[in-house]
Amino acid sequence: MAREDLILHGVTITHPDRIVFAEGKITKGDVARYYAAVAPLLLREIHGRPITVVRCPSGVKAGCFYQRNVGFGLGADVYPFVWTYKGSNYKYINVKDVKGIMEMVQMGVIEIHPWGATIGNIHTPDRMIFDLDPDLSVPFSEVKNAALEVRKRLQKTGLQSLLKCTGGKGLHVVVPLAPTNRWEEVKRWASVLAHQMVEQAPDRYVATITKSKRKGKILIDFFRNDYTATGIASYSLRARAGAPVAVPLEWRELPSLQRGNQFDMLAVLKRIKRQRPQKAPPTQRLPKLTTERIEMHARKTRAITDGSVARRSITKGERLAV
């Protein structure tokens, strides 16, 4: 006999016995109880931001889809946020309270991905993300080393950063910012750091999405800082086998971390019972890039038939002021 409907934070969860994750036989009720427990923490990150969600109404194996518009039936406390940018109209989901989160869960939402900007400052992001996405052949220890290297480079520019395991293969290094720079400026800054790492260790890193160039390397994905780009929310489930969770970490926890999908719902629920209250992120401004003349081609000179030496190809580029 089917279980009775659940009521969590004032929202009725129907069909709580429906299997959502076949591995572990995790039900809709299990998912709803988890989100009811972490909703206040989750709300800290997504409140006041446009969000995209991943819905799996009939279970993960039956198929999932991204949704950014409210559409019909997500719930009375799930709102649209509409604005215009460069002649295009945008319409995203926005929730203001825990009840809105639970209404989305009732409608099969598994993943929640917020924007890097708030509704009040939609054109100026307040975070910068470096998504470290390894090829399957790369050991996780190398991903952890990459995160430490990103952190060290940021520290040299005066920026503090936060760490998050994504619930997937990789890690996010997140830089809280004052909302003063436009999206294109934040993306350009992140691009410069990523390409400097690639330039100095091309055998380890890549900064292009092209799959064929990523074999055996870690992608330093700075495209998370593009307009309309999102990042997985802390405490969001992932629509993947075993229902892994994206979890914010302290840097001191990194050495003992075994993989990016290490935490499941039970582990997170135990974790939040004993963890200390989260500190407010630092308010910091993005340092300016410096323009230098950078050598872009081979460093070796080559002789020309008349005995002269070819000039090396030099062009202007941007560097981090460290």
C-alpha positions in Angstrom: 0.0 0.0 0.0 1.3 3.5 -0.9 2.5 5.6 1.9 0.4 8.7 2.9 1.4 12.0 1.5 4.1 14.0 3.5 3.7 17.5 4.7 7.0 19.4 5.0 7.3 23.1 5.7 3.6 23.4 4.9 4.0 21.7 1.4 2.3 18.4 0.6 4.6 15.9 -1.0 2.7 13.4 -3.1 3.8 9.9 -4.0 6.6 9.8 -1.4 7.2 6.1 -2.1 8.1 6.7 -5.7 11.7 5.6 -6.5 13.8 8.5 -7.7 17.3 7.0 -7.5 17.3 3.3 -8.4 20.7 2.9 -6.8 19.9 2.6 -3.1 16.2 2.7 -3.8 16.0 6.4 -2.8 12.4 7.6 -2.9 10.8 11.0 -3.5 10.0 11.1 0.3 13.7 10.6 1.1 14.6 13.4 -1.3 11.9 15.7 0.2 13.0 15.0 3.8 16.6 15.8 2.9 15.7 19.1 1.3 13.4 20.0 4.2 16.4 19.6 6.5 18.9 21.6 4.5 16.5 24.1 3.0 17.5 26.9 5.4 21.2 26.5 4.5 20.3 26.1 0.8 18.2 29.3 0.9 21.2 31.3 2.0 22.9 30.7 -1.3 19.9 30.9 -3.7 17.8 33.6 -2.1 17.5 36.7 -4.3 19.1 35.0 -7.3 17.7 33.6 -10.6 18.0 29.9 -10.7 17.9 27.0 -13.1 16.7 23.6 -11.9 17.0 20.0 -13.1 13.7 18.1 -12.8 13.3 14.4 -12.9 9.6 13.9 -12.3 9.5 10.2 -12.9 13.0 9.4 -11.5 16.5 9.9 -12.6 16.7 6.9 -14.9 13.4 7.9 -16.6 15.0 11.1 -17.8 15.7 14.6 -16.5 15.6 18.1 -18.0 16.8 21.6 -17.3 14.2 24.3 -16.6 14.8 28.0 -16.0 11.3 29.3 -16.6 8.5 29.0 -14.0 6.1 27.6 -16.6 3.0 26.0 -15.0 2.6 24.2 -11.8 5.9 24.7 -10.0 4.1 26.2 -7.0 2.5 29.4 -5.8 5.7 30.4 -4.0 8.0 29.9 -7.0 8.2 33.2 -8.8 9.4 34.4 -12.2 12.1 37.0 -12.5 12.1 38.9 -15.9 14.6 41.4 -17.2 16.0 42.6 -20.5 19.7 42.6 -21.5 21.1 43.7 -24.8 17.7 43.5 -26.5 17.0 40.0 -25.2 14.3 39.1 -22.6 15.2 36.7 -19.8 12.8 34.9 -17.5 14.2 32.7 -14.7 12.9 31.0 -11.6 13.2 32.7 -8.2 12.3 31.5 -4.7 12.1 33.6 -1.6 11.6 31.1 1.2 11.8 27.5 2.3 8.3 26.8 1.1 9.3 27.7 -2.4 12.1 25.2 -2.3 9.7 22.4 -1.1 7.2 23.2 -3.8 9.9 22.7 -6.4 10.9 19.4 -4.8 7.2 18.3 -5.0 7.4 18.9 -8.7 10.5 16.7 -9.2 13.3 19.2 -8.9 16.6 17.4 -8.0 19.3 20.0 -8.8 19.4 23.7 -8.1 21.8 26.0 -9.9 21.9 29.7 -9.0 23.3 32.6 -10.9 26.5 34.3 -9.9 24.5 37.6 -9.5 21.6 38.7 -7.4 18.4 40.1 -8.7 19.3 43.5 -7.3 22.6 43.6 -9.2 21.9 41.3 -12.1 24.6 42.8 -14.3 27.4 42.7 -11.7 28.2 39.2 -10.3 29.2 38.8 -6.6 31.2 35.7 -7.1 33.7 34.2 -9.5 33.9 30.4 -10.1 36.8 28.2 -11.2 35.3 24.8 -12.0 38.0 22.2 -12.0 36.7 19.4 -14.2 39.1 16.4 -14.7 39.3 13.9 -17.5 38.3 10.5 -16.2 41.9 9.3 -16.3 43.1 12.1 -13.9 43.6 11.1 -10.3 41.6 13.1 -7.8 44.8 14.0 -6.0 45.7 16.1 -9.0 42.3 17.9 -8.8 43.1 18.8 -5.2 46.5 20.1 -6.2 44.9 22.2 -8.9 42.5 23.7 -6.3 45.4 24.6 -4.1 47.2 26.2 -6.9 44.2 28.3 -7.9 43.9 29.3 -4.2 47.5 30.3 -4.0 47.4 32.4 -7.2 44.3 34.1 -5.9 46.0 34.8 -2.6 48.9 36.5 -4.4 46.4 39.0 -5.8 44.8 39.6 -2.4 41.7 37.5 -3.0 40.3 34.9 -0.5 38.4 31.9 -1.9 36.0 29.2 -0.8 36.0 25.5 -1.6 33.1 23.3 -2.8 33.0 19.6 -3.9 30.5 19.5 -6.7 28.9 16.1 -6.2 30.6 15.2 -9.5 34.2 14.6 -10.6 35.6 17.9 -9.7 35.8 20.9 -7.3 34.8 24.5 -7.4 37.0 27.3 -6.1 34.6 30.2 -5.5 35.7 33.8 -5.0 33.2 36.1 -3.2 33.1 39.6 -4.7 31.6 43.0 -4.2 29.1 43.4 -7.1 31.1 46.2 -8.8 32.4 44.5 -12.0 30.3 43.5 -15.0 30.1 39.9 -16.2 32.5 40.4 -19.0 35.2 41.8 -16.7 34.9 39.0 -14.2 35.0 36.4 -17.0 38.1 38.1 -18.5 39.9 38.1 -15.1 39.1 34.4 -14.6 40.2 33.6 -18.1 43.6 35.3 -17.6 44.3 33.2 -14.4 43.2 30.0 -16.1 45.3 30.6 -19.2 48.4 31.5 -17.1 48.0 28.1 -15.4 47.7 26.4 -18.8 50.7 28.3 -20.1 52.9 27.2 -17.2 51.7 23.6 -17.1 50.2 22.6 -20.5 50.6 18.9 -19.7 48.3 19.2 -16.7 45.7 21.9 -17.5 43.5 23.0 -20.4 41.2 26.0 -20.6 39.1 25.1 -23.6 35.9 23.1 -23.6 36.9 21.0 -26.7 36.7 17.4 -25.6 39.6 16.2 -27.8 42.0 18.6 -26.0 41.1 17.5 -22.5 42.4 14.0 -22.5 44.5 13.4 -19.4 44.1 17.0 -18.2 42.1 19.1 -15.9 39.8 21.7 -17.5 39.9 25.0 -15.7 36.4 26.1 -16.6 36.2 29.8 -16.3 33.0 29.9 -18.5 31.0 29.6 -15.3 31.5 33.4 -15.2 29.6 34.0 -18.4 26.3 35.8 -18.6 23.5 33.4 -17.8 26.0 30.7 -16.5 25.2 29.1 -13.2 26.9 26.9 -10.7 25.6 24.1 -8.6 24.2 25.3 -5.2 25.7 24.1 -1.9 23.6 21.3 -0.5 21.9 20.6 -3.8 21.5 17.0 -4.8 22.9 15.8 -8.1 20.8 13.7 -10.5 23.5 11.0 -10.6 23.8 7.5 -9.3 23.8 7.4 -5.5 22.3 10.9 -5.1 25.6 12.7 -4.3 25.5 16.2 -2.8 27.4 19.4 -3.6 29.0 20.4 -0.2 30.9 23.6 0.9 34.2 22.7 2.6 36.8 24.3 4.7 40.2 24.4 3.0 41.6 22.4 5.9 39.3 19.5 4.9 40.8 19.2 1.4 43.7 16.8 2.3 41.2 14.1 3.6 38.7 14.5 0.7 38.7 11.4 -1.4 36.5 12.4 -4.4 34.2 15.1 -5.5 31.0 13.0 -5.0 32.0 11.8 -1.5 29.0 13.1 0.3 25.5 11.5 0.1 22.4 12.7 1.9 23.0 10.9 5.1 26.5 12.1 5.4 25.4 15.7 4.8 22.6 15.5 7.4 25.1 14.2 10.0 27.6 16.9 8.9 25.2 19.9 9.4 24.3 18.8 12.9 27.9 19.2 14.1 29.2 22.0 11.9 29.6 25.5 13.2 27.6 28.4 11.7 28.9 29.6 8.3 30.9 32.8 8.3 29.8 35.6 6.0 31.9 35.6 2.8 34.5 38.4 2.6 33.7 41.6 0.8 36.5 42.0 -1.8 37.0 43.8 -5.1 38.5 42.3 -8.2 42.1 43.5 -8.7 42.9 45.2 -11.9 44.7 43.3 -14.7 47.9 44.7 -16.0 48.7 45.0 -19.7 52.1 43.7 -20.8 53.9 42.7 -23.9 53.8 38.9 -23.9 55.6 36.5 -26.2 53.0 34.4 -27.8 55.0 32.1 -30.1 58.3 30.1 -30.0 61.0 31.5 -27.9 63.8 30.4 -30.2 65.0 32.8 -32.9 65.4 31.4 -36.4 68.0 32.4 -39.0 66.8 33.9 -42.4 68.7 33.1 -45.6 70.2 36.6 -45.8 71.9 36.0 -42.4 69.6 38.3 -40.3 67.5 37.0 -37.5 63.7 37.0 -37.5 62.0 39.1 -34.9 60.1 37.0 -32.3 56.3 37.4 -32.4 55.3 39.7 -29.6 51.8 40.9 -28.8 50.0 42.7 -26.0 48.1 40.7 -23.4 46.7 40.9 -19.9 48.4 39.5 -16.9 47.6 39.2 -13.2 49.5 41.8 -11.2 51.4 39.5 -8.8 
